[in-house]
Amino acid sequence: MPEPDCKPLSQKLIDWADLIIVMEPMHSQYIEAQYQRVVGKIHVLNIADVYFRDDPKLKRELLKKVPSILEKY
């Protein structure tokens, strides 16, 4: 199975994004401290970042929370 196309976070990506979804408040705090022009773009899911990639439990949590957020965009 090929790896997903992951790009390191950068100011260019921050500027491009309309929405930034993070799992925990500390992720939001880090982004706000490191980058400019993020106010209003970050949505915190309040999901503990304890899962491995492709964990079925994480996928279920994301499927519960993300669609309603994306409907607004």
N, C-alpha and C positions, 0 to 999 in steps of 0.2 A: 504494500500500500504506500503510495507516495506521500511525502511529508507535505503539510499545508504550506502555502506561500506566506511565511511569516516575515514581517519586516520590523526592524527595530523602530521603536517610537522615536519620532523626530518632530521638530517644530513644523516642518513642512506637512507632515501627516496631521498634526493637530490643526493647522490652518485649513487643510482640505476637508476635515471631518465636520459633519453637521451634528453628529452624536458620537459620544465615546461611552461605551458600556464597560463598567468594571464590576468585579465581584465584591470587593470589600471597601469600606471607607478609607483604609490606609492606602489603597491603590489610587483613589481620588486625591488624597492629600499629597501623595508623591508627585502625581502629574501636575497638580496646581503649584507645587513648590518648584518644579523643574522647568515648566514651560509657561509661555505667555498665551493670552487670548483663549483660555479654556473655560471661563465663567459661562455657565449656562449650557455647556456641551456635555458635561459628565452626568451619567445616571448610574447610581450604585444599586446593584442587585441584592446586596446583603446576603450573599452566599459565601460561606467559609471557603477559602482557597486551600482546600485540603485534598482535592481530587487530582488524579492523574489524567493525562490527555485521554479522551475517548471513554472516560468512565461512564457507564450507563446511568448511574445515579445523577451525575452532573448533567448529562444530556437531558434527563427528565426535568431537572430543576430549571435549566435554560429554556426548555420548551414551555414551561409554565409561565415564566416571567418575561421573556424577551418579546414574543409576538405583540403583546399589548403595548409595549413601549414603541415598537417599530410602526404600529398603526398610526401613531401621532406624527410620523415623518413621511 
